[in-house]
Amino acid sequence: MDVYGALQAGFVSFFDYFCWKQFHNMHYNRILLKLSGEALMGEKQYGIDAKRLSEYAEEIKKVVDKGMQVAIVIGGGNIFRGLAGASHGMDRVQGDYMGMLATVINGLALQSALEIAGVETRLQSAIKINEVAEPFIRRRAMRHLEKGRVVIFGGGTGNPYFTTDSAAVLRAIEIEADVILKGTRVDGIYTSDPEKDKNATKFDSISFNDVLRKGLKVMDTTAFTLSQENELPIIVFDMNKKGNLLRVLDGENVGTKVNL
């Protein structure tokens, strides 16, 4: 017996049926949301903007309330970038570890904002910091998602020389996510930088091969290739526009989808 039949037989309430319909109208079941550290700065030049953090938490809560399983990878560029340190003479490996710790700080901030919004969360780190985060354990992460908790992955991949884009793709594959949503300040992928070129045109969808052929920048090469090899679609969209995250998941024509 399907849910509609159960409704007619009186086994489920109308509310239960409504929730079931809302869930099955969504195009994806489990997503990985990739946020840049810079996004958390808001209008600031450095650090974390509490207003922007709260806005993101509310947007994510709307998706969770729809029954979506949400995992998040966040960068650390608002605090420290390993490459920036290396360009000033710092040891690259040391700098990358500092950047990984910055992602944990951002993860803690986002966790706090989500819990204030009423969303149950877990923070997992690729670097052992047992006092503030669980270690990354794939099966545990998937179990948290199944229970409706938002899982935030901090610490990148736990290895230097790998970006948080690579961490996002790796974690998405490991938890069997349906799609990677890359939230940026631009509303998709363009033929050139729309902030510099007024004639730049936006792609509604594009193939992995065309991205490579045209030399467009979506993610670093390692992350992008890993996503392509595992047939994991990527959607690039403007996370700063209110309601966009939910519209993407409702299947509206928002952002740019990269697929095979």
For each residue, the residues with C-beta under 8 A, 3 or more apart:
1: 5 6 9 11
2: 5 6
3: 6 7 12 16 17 20
4: 7 8 17
5: 1 2 8 9
6: 1 2 3 9 11 12
7: 3 4 10 11 12 13 14 16 17
8: 4 5
9: 1 5 6
10: 7
11: 1 6 7
12: 3 6 7 16 17 20
13: 7 16 17
14: 7 17 18
15: 18 19
16: 3 7 12 13 19 20
17: 3 4 7 12 13 14 20 21
18: 14 15 21 22
19: 15 16 22 23 67
20: 3 12 16 17 23 24
21: 17 18 24 25
22: 18 19 25 26 66 67
23: 19 20 26 66 67 68
24: 20 21
25: 21 22 250
26: 22 23 29 66 67 68 249 250
27: 249 250 251
28: 31 68 178 179 249
29: 26 68 69 178
30: 68 69 70 71 145 175 176 177 178
31: 28 63 68 69 70 71 177 178 179 180 181 249
32: 71 72 73 168 171 172 175 177 179 180 181
33: 60 70 71 72 73 181 183 245
34: 72 73 74 164 165 168 180 181 182 183
35: 39 40 56 72 73 74 75 110 183 239
36: 39 74 75 77 164 183 184
37: 40 41 74 75 76 77 78 79 102 103 106 164
38: 41 75 77 78
39: 35 36 52 56 78 183 184 185 239 240
40: 35 37 48 49 52 53 56 74 78 106 109 110
41: 37 38 44 45 46 47 48 49 52 78
42: 49 51 52
43: 49
44: 41 47 48 49
45: 41
46: 41 78 79
47: 41 44 78 79
48: 40 41 44 52 53 78 106 109
49: 40 41 42 43 44 52 53
50: 53 54
51: 42 54 55
52: 39 40 41 42 48 49 55 56 240
53: 40 48 49 50 56 57 109 110 113
54: 50 51 57 58 113 116 117
55: 51 52 58 59 242
56: 35 39 40 52 53 59 60 110 113 239
57: 53 54 60 61 110 113 114 116 117 119
58: 54 55 61 62 117
59: 55 56 62 63 239 242 243 244 245 246
60: 33 56 57 63 64 70 72 114 117 119 150 245
61: 57 58 64 65 114 117 118 119
62: 58 59 65 66 243 245 246
63: 31 59 60 66 68 70 245 246 249
64: 60 61 67 68 70 119 148 150
65: 61 62
66: 22 23 26 62 63 246 249
67: 19 22 23 26 64 148
68: 23 26 28 29 30 31 63 64 249
69: 29 30 31 145 146 148
70: 30 31 33 60 63 64 145 150 151
71: 30 31 32 33 141 145 150 151 152 153 171 172 175 177
72: 32 33 34 35 60 107 110 150 151 152 153
73: 32 33 34 35 152 153 164 167 168 171
74: 34 35 36 37 40 103 106 107 110 152 154 164
75: 35 36 37 38 78 103 106 164
76: 37 79 80 81 99 100 101 102 103 105 106 164
77: 36 37 38 80 81 99 102
78: 37 38 39 40 41 46 47 48 75 102 106
79: 37 46 47 76 102 105 106
80: 76 77 84 85 95 98 99 101 102
81: 76 77 84 85 95 99
82: 85 86 92 95 96 97 98 99 160
83: 86 87 92 95
84: 80 81 87 88 95
85: 80 81 82 88 90 92 94 95 98 99
86: 82 83 89 90 91 92 95
87: 83 84
88: 84 85
89: 86
90: 85 86 94 95
91: 86 94 95
92: 82 83 85 86 95 96 160 161
93: 96 97 160 161
94: 85 90 91 97 98
95: 80 81 82 83 84 85 86 90 91 92 98 99
96: 82 92 93 99 100 156 160 161
97: 82 93 94 100 101 127 160
98: 80 82 85 94 95 101 102
99: 76 77 80 81 82 85 95 96 102 103 156
100: 76 96 97 103 104 126 127 154 155 156 158
101: 76 80 97 98 104 105 127 155
102: 37 76 77 78 79 80 98 99 105 106
103: 37 74 75 76 99 100 106 107 154 155 156 164
104: 100 101 107 108 123 125 127 129 132 133 154 155
105: 76 79 101 102 108 109
106: 37 40 48 74 75 76 78 79 102 103 109 110 154
107: 72 74 103 104 110 111 123 125 133 152 153 154
108: 104 105 111 112 123 132 133 154
109: 40 48 53 105 106 112 113
110: 35 40 53 56 57 72 74 106 107 113 114 152
111: 107 108 114 115 121 123 152
112: 108 109 115 116
113: 53 54 56 57 109 110 116 117
114: 57 60 61 110 111 117 119 121 150
115: 111 112 118 119 120 121
116: 54 57 112 113
117: 54 57 58 60 61 113 114
118: 61 115
119: 57 60 61 64 114 115 150
120: 115 147 148 149 150
121: 111 114 115 149 150 151 152
122: 134 141 144 149 150 151 152
123: 104 107 108 111 132 133 134 151 152 154
124: 133 134 135 136 137 140 141 151 152 153 154
125: 104 107 128 129 132 133 134 135 136 153 154 155
126: 100 136 153 154 155 156 157 158 159 167
127: 97 100 101 104 154 155 158
128: 125 135
129: 104 125 132 133 155
130: 133 134 135
131:
132: 104 108 123 125 129
133: 104 107 108 123 124 125 129 130 154 155
134: 122 123 124 125 130 137 140
135: 124 125 128 130
136: 124 125 126 141 153 155 158 171
137: 124 134 140 141
138: 141 142 174 175
139: 142 143
140: 124 134 137 143 144
141: 71 122 124 136 137 138 144 145 151 153 171 174 175
142: 138 139 145 146 175 176
143: 139 140 146 147
144: 122 140 141 147 149 151
145: 30 69 70 71 141 142 148 149 151 175
146: 69 142 143
147: 120 143 144
148: 64 67 69 120 145
149: 120 121 122 144 145
150: 60 64 70 71 72 114 119 120 121 122
151: 70 71 72 121 122 123 124 141 144 145 175
152: 71 72 73 74 107 110 111 121 122 123 124
153: 71 72 73 107 124 125 126 136 141 167 171
154: 74 100 103 104 106 107 108 123 124 125 126 127 133
155: 100 101 103 104 125 126 127 129 133 136 158
156: 96 99 100 103 126 159 162 163 164 166 167
157: 126 162 166 167 170
158: 100 126 127 136 155
159: 126 156 162
160: 82 92 93 96 97
161: 92 93 96
162: 156 157 159 166 167 222
163: 156 166 167 219 220 222 223
164: 34 36 37 73 74 75 76 103 156 167 168
165: 34 168 169 219 220 222 223 224
166: 156 157 162 163 169 170 219 220 222 223 226
167: 73 126 153 156 157 162 163 164 170 171
168: 32 34 73 164 165 171 172 180 182 223
169: 165 166 172 173 180 219 223 224 226 227 230 232
170: 157 166 167 173 174 226
171: 32 71 73 136 141 153 167 168 174 175 177
172: 32 71 168 169 175 177 179 180 227 232
173: 169 170 176 177 226 230 232
174: 138 141 170 171
175: 30 32 71 138 141 142 145 151 171 172
176: 30 142 173
177: 30 31 32 71 171 172 173 180 232
178: 28 29 30 31 233
179: 28 31 32 172 232 233 234 235
180: 31 32 34 168 169 172 177 227 232 233 234 235
181: 31 32 33 34 234 235 237 245 248
182: 34 168 218 219 234 235 236 237
183: 33 34 35 36 39 237 238 239 245
184: 36 39 236 237 238 239
185: 39 238 239 240
186: 190 194 195 236 238
187: 202 237 238 241 254 255
188: 202 203 204 236 237 238 255 256
189: 202 203 206 211 216 218 236 256 258
190: 186 193 194 197 200 201 202 203
191: 197 200 201 203 214 216
192: 196 197 199 200
193: 190 196 197 200
194: 186 190 197 198 200 202
195: 186
196: 192 193
197: 190 191 192 193 194 200
198: 194
199: 192
200: 190 191 192 193 194 197
201: 190 191
202: 187 188 189 190 194 256
203: 188 189 190 191 206 256
204: 188 253 256 257
205: 256 257 258 259
206: 189 203 210 211 216 256 257 258
207: 210 211 258 259 260
208: 211 212 224 227 228 258 259 260
209: 212 213
210: 206 207 213 214
211: 189 206 207 208 214 216 218 224 258
212: 208 209 215 224
213: 209 210
214: 191 210 211
215: 212
216: 189 191 206 211
217:
218: 182 189 211 224 234 236 258
219: 163 165 166 169 182 223 224 227 234
220: 163 165 166 223 224
221: 224 225
222: 162 163 165 166 225 226
223: 163 165 166 168 169 219 220 226 227
224: 165 169 208 211 212 218 219 220 221 227 228 234
225: 221 222 228 229
226: 166 169 170 173 222 223 229 230
227: 169 172 180 208 219 223 224 230 232 233 234 258
228: 208 224 225 231 232 260
229: 225 226
230: 169 173 226 227
231: 228 260
232: 169 172 173 177 179 180 227 228
233: 178 179 180 227 257 258 259
234: 179 180 181 182 218 219 224 227 257 258 259
235: 179 180 181 182 248 255 256 257 258
236: 182 184 186 188 189 218 255 256 258
237: 181 182 183 184 187 188 244 245 248 254 255 256
238: 183 184 185 186 187 188 241 244 255
239: 35 39 56 59 183 184 185 244 245
240: 39 52 185 244
241: 187 238 244
242: 55 59
243: 59 62 246 247
244: 59 237 238 239 240 241 247 248 254 255
245: 33 59 60 62 63 181 183 237 239 248 249
246: 59 62 63 66 243 249 250
247: 243 244 250 252 254
248: 181 235 237 244 245 252 254 255
249: 26 27 28 31 63 66 68 245 246
250: 25 26 27 246 247
251: 27
252: 247 248
253: 204
254: 187 237 244 247 248
255: 187 188 235 236 237 238 244 248
256: 188 189 202 203 204 205 206 235 236 237
257: 204 205 206 233 234 235
258: 189 205 206 207 208 211 218 227 233 234 235 236
259: 205 207 208 233 234
260: 207 208 228 231
